[in-house]
Amino acid sequence: MISLFLAMALLSQSPNPSLNPDSIIAQIGVDQNLNAKLDPAIPLRDELGRRVKLGDYFGKNPVILTPVYYACPMLCTELLNGLVKALRVMPLTAGKDFAIVTFSIDPNEGPVLAASKKEHYVRDYGRSQASAGWHFLTGTPDAIQKLTHEIGFRYTFDRNTNQWAHASTIVVLTPDGRISQYWNGIEYDPGDLKLSLVQASDGKIGSVVDHVLLYCYQYDPVTGKYSLMIMRIIRTCGILTVLGILTFILTTRKQRNITEAKHCSPWASAPGVRRMRQSPRAEAHGLQRPSSHSLR
């Protein structure tokens, strides 16, 4: 909602009253194409001007995909700042546990501007491996249109303000390039973002606690947040309760059998001794019970 208000604020600055801002607002948004597989052959350029393909960043770890444009005066800066704020708190590290692919929706922007943005945000992030794990890309109109269409990112150019009108979102991809989750807005909860990366990795990253939390929580694409799975927790607690009762019954029965065996045995407990126990009265009169040999 914040991103939409910001976009409307930019459009409201238009000095031409003949242009209806609502017509532009209707052209922007995010359509969630969950589980769609992105084309790895989409051609792009990295911040050094090298020709790359989108699939070059697939294969090992999950990917955070961020559609922006580098000359954006407001919304894109807020998005990237919010992302860095969340990344700083997360124990997972870009370049080690996941990759970030930021690309410009403006085909007129090139590697020089992309390199400048990368230098700023990698320095702001402050982790040594981030430079190798955060990529700032540009592309041709056809490549950008294909990529934004596949992720459901709708935008348009407002000629009245000479700015791109767009929403604000980041997209979490699986290692093979499938869309796992969307995070709309400009602020991202570090805990939820971490869980989304763990889920997208199919358990390849994250701690045991993270995987337990994923069992108890489920991503809601409508709200863009993780919600508590009440029924799953109730079932788990029920199973644990039954297992606890069974363990108690078996342990109690085993201890009772051991106690009864000790009381019923006629033999002495001393190691290596094969004589029968003396009763207190027999011992007082000097009587002895026959040995095991005499009983045979």
SVG drawing of the C-alpha trace seen along z (x, -y; Angstrom):
<svg xmlns="http://www.w3.org/2000/svg" viewBox="-9 -22 44 107">
<polyline fill="none" stroke="black" stroke-width="0.4" points="0.0,0.0 2.8,-2.4 4.4,-1.8 1.1,-2.5 0.6,-5.8 4.2,-6.8 3.5,-6.0 0.3,-8.1 2.2,-10.9 4.6,-11.0 1.8,-11.0 -0.1,-13.8 2.8,-16.1 1.9,-16.1 1.2,-19.7 -1.1,-18.6 -4.7,-18.2 -5.7,-16.6 -3.8,-13.5 -5.9,-11.3 -3.6,-9.7 -6.1,-6.9 -5.4,-5.7 -1.7,-5.3 -2.5,-3.7 -4.6,-1.1 -1.5,-0.1 0.8,0.6 0.8,3.4 2.1,6.8 0.4,10.0 1.7,12.9 2.8,15.7 3.7,18.1 5.7,21.2 6.3,19.8 9.7,20.7 11.6,17.7 13.4,18.0 17.1,18.5 18.1,17.3 16.9,13.7 20.0,11.6 21.2,8.8 24.3,6.8 26.0,6.7 27.5,3.6 30.7,4.2 29.0,4.2 29.5,7.9 26.8,9.9 25.1,12.3 21.9,14.4 19.4,14.5 20.1,18.2 23.8,17.4 22.5,16.5 20.5,19.8 21.6,23.2 22.9,23.2 21.1,20.8 17.8,18.9 17.7,15.5 16.1,12.2 15.0,10.4 14.4,6.6 12.9,4.6 13.8,0.9 15.2,-1.8 18.4,-3.4 17.4,-7.1 14.2,-6.7 13.8,-9.7 11.8,-8.1 10.3,-4.6 13.2,-2.5 15.6,-4.1 13.2,-3.4 12.9,0.2 16.6,0.8 17.1,-1.0 14.5,1.2 16.0,4.3 19.5,3.4 18.0,2.7 16.5,6.2 19.7,7.8 21.8,6.4 19.8,8.1 19.6,11.5 22.2,14.1 22.2,15.3 24.6,13.5 24.3,12.5 27.0,14.2 27.1,17.1 23.6,18.2 21.7,16.5 22.1,14.0 20.5,10.7 19.7,9.7 18.6,6.0 17.7,5.0 16.5,1.7 13.2,1.5 14.6,-1.6 16.3,-0.4 18.1,-3.7 20.1,-3.0 23.5,-1.3 26.3,0.4 27.9,-2.9 24.9,-3.8 24.4,-0.2 28.0,-0.1 27.5,-3.3 24.4,-1.9 26.1,1.4 29.0,-0.4 26.7,-2.4 24.5,0.5 27.2,3.1 29.1,0.6 25.9,-0.2 25.2,3.5 28.7,3.9 29.4,7.6 32.6,8.8 30.8,11.4 28.1,9.0 30.1,7.8 30.1,11.2 26.5,11.9 24.6,8.7 24.3,8.0 23.0,4.8 21.8,5.5 20.5,3.6 18.9,4.7 17.3,4.0 13.6,3.1 12.7,6.6 14.6,8.3 13.2,6.1 9.7,6.5 10.0,10.3 11.4,10.5 8.9,8.1 6.1,9.9 7.2,13.3 7.2,12.0 3.9,10.1 5.5,6.6 3.3,4.0 4.6,0.5 4.4,-2.4 6.2,-5.6 4.6,-8.9 5.5,-11.4 4.1,-14.2 6.7,-13.7 9.3,-11.9 9.3,-9.1 8.5,-5.4 5.2,-4.7 5.5,-1.3 4.8,0.6 7.3,1.8 8.1,5.5 10.9,8.0 10.6,11.6 12.1,14.6 13.2,17.3 14.2,20.9 17.7,22.0 16.3,23.2 14.5,19.9 10.9,20.6 8.9,17.8 8.5,18.8 7.2,15.6 6.5,11.9 7.2,9.2 5.4,6.0 6.2,2.6 9.4,0.9 10.0,2.5 10.6,6.2 10.6,8.2 14.0,9.8 12.6,13.0 10.0,13.5 12.5,12.8 14.9,15.3 12.2,17.9 11.2,17.3 14.8,17.9 15.0,21.0 11.8,22.3 12.9,21.4 16.2,23.2 14.3,26.4 16.1,26.8 19.6,26.3 20.2,23.2 19.0,22.1 19.2,23.6 17.1,26.4 15.0,23.7 14.3,22.2 13.0,25.5 10.8,26.0 9.4,22.5 8.6,23.3 6.5,26.3 4.5,24.0 4.1,21.1 2.9,20.8 3.4,18.1 0.2,16.2 0.4,14.7 -2.5,12.4 -1.0,10.6 2.7,11.3 3.4,12.6 3.9,15.8 0.8,16.9 0.7,19.4 -0.7,22.8 -2.9,23.4 -4.3,26.8 -0.8,28.1 0.4,27.1 -2.6,28.8 -1.9,32.0 1.7,31.9 1.0,31.3 -1.6,34.1 1.0,36.6 3.6,35.5 1.1,36.0 0.2,39.5 3.9,40.4 4.6,39.0 1.8,41.1 3.0,44.3 6.5,43.6 5.3,43.2 3.3,46.4 6.1,48.5 8.7,47.0 6.4,47.6 5.6,51.2 9.3,52.0 10.2,50.6 7.4,52.7 8.5,55.9 12.1,55.3 10.9,54.7 8.7,57.8 11.5,60.0 13.8,58.9 11.2,59.8 10.3,63.2 13.8,64.5 15.0,67.2 18.6,66.7 21.1,64.3 22.0,61.2 25.7,61.4 27.8,62.2 29.0,65.8 27.0,67.0 24.7,69.9 23.1,70.5 19.6,69.9 18.8,67.1 18.6,67.9 15.5,66.8 16.2,64.8 14.8,67.6 16.9,70.3 20.0,68.3 19.2,67.8 19.1,71.6 22.1,72.3 20.1,74.1 21.1,74.1 19.1,74.7 20.5,77.4 22.8,76.3 21.8,76.4 23.8,79.6 21.9,81.5 18.6,80.6 19.4,82.4"/>
</svg>
